[in-house]
């Protein structure tokens, strides 16, 4: 099985060759089940485990292997289960704050080239939620693309499309119908051999149905949404990588209604570019765009060139980030900024669709 099909390239090979130790082989994590990693290597798929010492050395959960990671594994003669020895440095990292009160990072996936933020053209459409997903995707270093699914069931998609474009901040906005297949060909601009693309969104928006369409089978289980509010049920329960017959790797994820930030400074600025662009024109360098005199952002809202809803959303999200930062030590904040810079430098070049 050529590893190049799964995204292996000369850069990964160079990093792997620099690792200490002998008898190691590269493998990519395609799923994880209760601490057992399903990996794909040149000789096929197998399970891999971390040793207890490696797990303790990792410390935080975010330092453990995640779906999409490239590993150096060791396979002893006669053994079927490999041992994880190293994780190659991640080029991109899609992560969020883990659910609950604990201040802990949850890595959703690693080494994605692009992320399809998927929503449905129905009652579940929520611009504020889309802003959150876009921020997290941009912070990861991967390219975000907005997918508006269920075009076949929406008699008037114009309003939805306009609202999506208003929050996209330059991200492409695509409409499609996974049920009929209309619009799926446009995804080929991002899905290419050797590239990995993830699907994220709430339950019931059609992520698994889209992947089934692209795969040409019905491998992934799907359920209909509830009639009363058009919300979906959790059909996908784990994160898995799938290799497309025509080339390209897809990530399916469980529905995520909650998307709390872990690191989001750059993602926030990029997702609210109209506010970030006006900030240097404010009278005060540390203007909070709330009540300050001489605020260029407030002036733009009054003039109608910046939507009041966008500023209200920005203020809420900035407050959320400030509250989280207050719980993190200065050293951890500096380390987070350093990781963000390194991730942006290592991020793969973006692929723009043909005009």
N, C-alpha and C positions, 0 to 999 in steps of 0.2 A: 504494500500500500504506500504510494509515494507521499511523503510528508508534505511536499509542496502543495498537494491538494488541500491540506489543512492549514496552509498559511506559512509553512516553513520557508525561509529565504536565506540569502547570504548573510544578512545581519544577524539572524538567530544562530546560524552556523558558526559565525565568528565568536559570538558570546559563549556558545557552548564549548568551543575548542579551548577557550581560555580557562575553563573550570578545572580545578585540581581533581585528581583521582582518576583511576582507570576502570575500564569495564562499564562505563556509564553509557546510556543511550537516551536520545531525546524522545519525549512523548508529550502529547497535549491532553489536558484535562477536558473531557467531553461531558462528564456529569459527576455528581457527588451524592452518595447515599450514606448518611450516618457515619462519616469519617472514612469511608472507602471511596476512592477516586477511580472512576472509569476513565482510562486513558487510551489513546491511540498512538501506536508506535509504527515503525517501518514494517514490522512483522505482524501487525494486526492489533486488535483491541484486547485489553486485559485489565484487571484490577491492580491498584497500587495503594500502598499504605505508608503513612508516616510512622517512624519509630517513636516510642514514648519520649526519648531524649530530644528528638527533633521537634515534637509537639510542644514540649516544655520550653525549648529554646525560642520558639516562635513567639511565645507570650500572647500577644493580642490575636484575636481571631482573624483580623485583617491580614496578618502575616502568614496565614495558612494558605495552601493552594486553593485557587478558585477556578470555576469553569472558565476555560479560555487560556489559562496559564500554560506556559511551556515549562516542562520539568526535565531534570536529569534524573533518570531512574536506574536502579541496579536490579538485575535479575540473576539470582543464583541458579546454578545448574539444577535441573529437576523441579524448580519452583514455577508456579503459575502466577503468583502474586508478586509484583515488583515492589521495591522499596524506594520511596522518594528520598533523594539526596539533596537536590537543589531546586530552587525556583528561579528561572531566568528573569532578569529585570523586566518589569511590565512596561509596555509602551503606552498603554492607556489603561485606566482603571475606573470602571463605573461603580460608584459606591454611594451609600446613603447612611444616615444614622439608623442603627438597629431599632426596631420597635421597642417600646417600653421606656422606663425612666433611666435605665443605665446609659451612660455616655460611651457608646461603643460603635465602631465602624463596621458596617456590613458590606463586603465586596460582592456586588451582584455578578460581575463578570470582568474579565481582564482581556486586554489585547483586541478590543473591537475597533474596526476601522470606521464604522458608521452605526448609528442607532436609529431605528424606525420608531418614533414615538407615535403609537397607534391609538386612535380614538374612533368613535362611531358617530355617524350623522344622525343622532337621535337625542333623547332626553339626557343621556349620560354625558353629552358634550359639555366641557367645562374649561373655559379659557384660563382661569386661574390655576387649575391643575396642570394644564399644558405648560404654563410658564415654569412651574416647578420641575417638570420632567425635562424641559429644555435646559434649564440651569444645570441640573445634574449631569446631563449628557455633555454639555459644553465643558463643564469642569473636568470631565473624564479625559478629554483630549480627542474623543471621537466626534465625527460629524453628525449632527442631528438632522433628521428628515421627518416632517409631519405627514402621517398617513391618515386620511379621513376615509374610513371604511363604511360599508353598507350603503353605498350610493344607490343600489337597487331599491332600497326601502325608504328613500328620502325623496319626496316629490319636489322639494324646493331647497337644494343645497346651498344656494347663493349666500344666505345669511351666515351659515356655518363657515363657509370658505372665507368670507370677509373677516369674521372674528378670528379665525385661525391665522390669517395673514397679518392681522393687527398685533398678534403676540409672537409671531415667528421670528422677528428680528433678523431677517435674511435667510432663515432656514427654508429649504424648499417645502412647498405644500402640495401634496398629491392627493387626488381623490380616486377611489377605486371601489370595486365590488368583489370581494373574495368569493361570493356566492356564484356570480356569473363569469368572473374572470376579467371583466372590463377594468382597464387601467393597470393591470399587473405588469404589462410589458415595460412600463415606465421605470419599474424597480431595477431593471437590468443595468441602468446607469451606475448603480452602486453595488450590485451583486455581481462579482466577477471572480474568476478563478484565483485562488490564493488570498481572497479578502474575506473578512469575517464581519457579519452584520447582525446586530441584535434587534429583537422586537421587545418593546416595553409598553405597558399601558394597563388599564384596569381590566378586571375580568369581563368577558363578554363582548369585547370590541372586535374579536375576530383574528387575533394573532395566530392561533393554531390553524385556523381555516386558511389563512393566507399561506402559511408554511406548507400545509397539505397541497394547496394549489401549485406552489412553486416546485414541490417535490414530485407532484404527479401521482400521489397516492392518498390514502386516508389513514395514515399511520397514527396521527395524533388525534386523541379523543376530543370531540367538541360537544357543546351543549347549547341549546337555545337560551336566549335571555328571558328574564321574567317579563310577563306581559304588562304588569301594573306600572313598572318604572323603567323597563328596558335595561336593567342591570344584569350582569352575567353572574354565573356561579363559577367557583374555582374548579376549572377542569384540569389545567396544567398545575402540577404540584411540585415541580422541580425545574431546575435550569439544565438545559441540554443543548449540545451542539449537534447539528445535522449537516451532512455533506450533500450538496445538490448534485444530481447526475450530470448537469451541464457545467459544473464548477461553481465554487463559492460555498462558504460555510455560514449557516444560519443559527442563531441562538433563540430558543423559545424560553420564555420566563413566565412564572405564575403572575396572575393579576396583582397589581400593586395599587391600592387606593391611597395609601399613605406614603408620601415621599418627603421625609425630613432630610435636611441637608447634613452632610458631614463637612465637606470643604466646598465653598461656593462663591468665593470672592470674585474670581475671574468670570465664572459662569453667570453671576448676577449682572456684572457690567456688560457682558456680551449680549445677554438676553434682554436688557433694557438699554440698548445702545442710544436711544433718543434722549434718555436722561443722562447717561454717561457723557454724551457729546456736549450737553449744555452746561454741565457742572463747572468747567473752567471759567465760564462767563459770569458765575455768581459773584456777588460782592465779597463774600467770605470764603476762604479756601476750604474750611471745614463745614460748609453749608449743609444742613440736613434736609433741605428742600421741604421744610414743614411750615415754619412761620417766619423765617428770617427775612429781613428787608433786603431788597436787591437780589432776590433769588431768580435766576434766569429760568429755572424749571417752573416755578410757580407762575411766572409771567407767561410762559408758553402754554400752561394749562388754561390761564385766563384768556389767552388769545385763541385757544382751540387747536393749537398745533401739536399739543401733547394731550392724550386722553387722561381725564381725571382718574378713571379706573386704573390706568396703568401706574400713575403716581401712587395711588392708594395701595396697589399691590406691591410696588417697590418698597414703600415705607414699612409695610407689614413684614415683608421678607427680610429687609435689612434689620428690623427689630428682632426677628427670630435668630438671625445670625449673631447679632450682638449678645443676645441672651445665652446662646451656646458658647460664644467666645469667653464670656464671663466665667464659665465653668471649666475652662481649659487654661493650663498654666502658660506663661509667656514662652517657655522653652518649647512646649508642644505646639504653640501657635507658629513659632519660627520654623519648626520642623515641617509643619503642614504647608507653609508658604514655599519652603524649599522643594518639597515633593511636588507641589503644583507646578513650579517652574521646570523641574526636571521632566515631568510628564508632558508638558507642552513642547519641550525641545525634542522629546523622543516620539511624539505623535506622528503617525504616518501622514503623507501628503493627502489632501482631500481630493476626491474625485468629483468634479462638477459634471452634471448632465449636459449633453449637447444642447445648444441654443437653437 
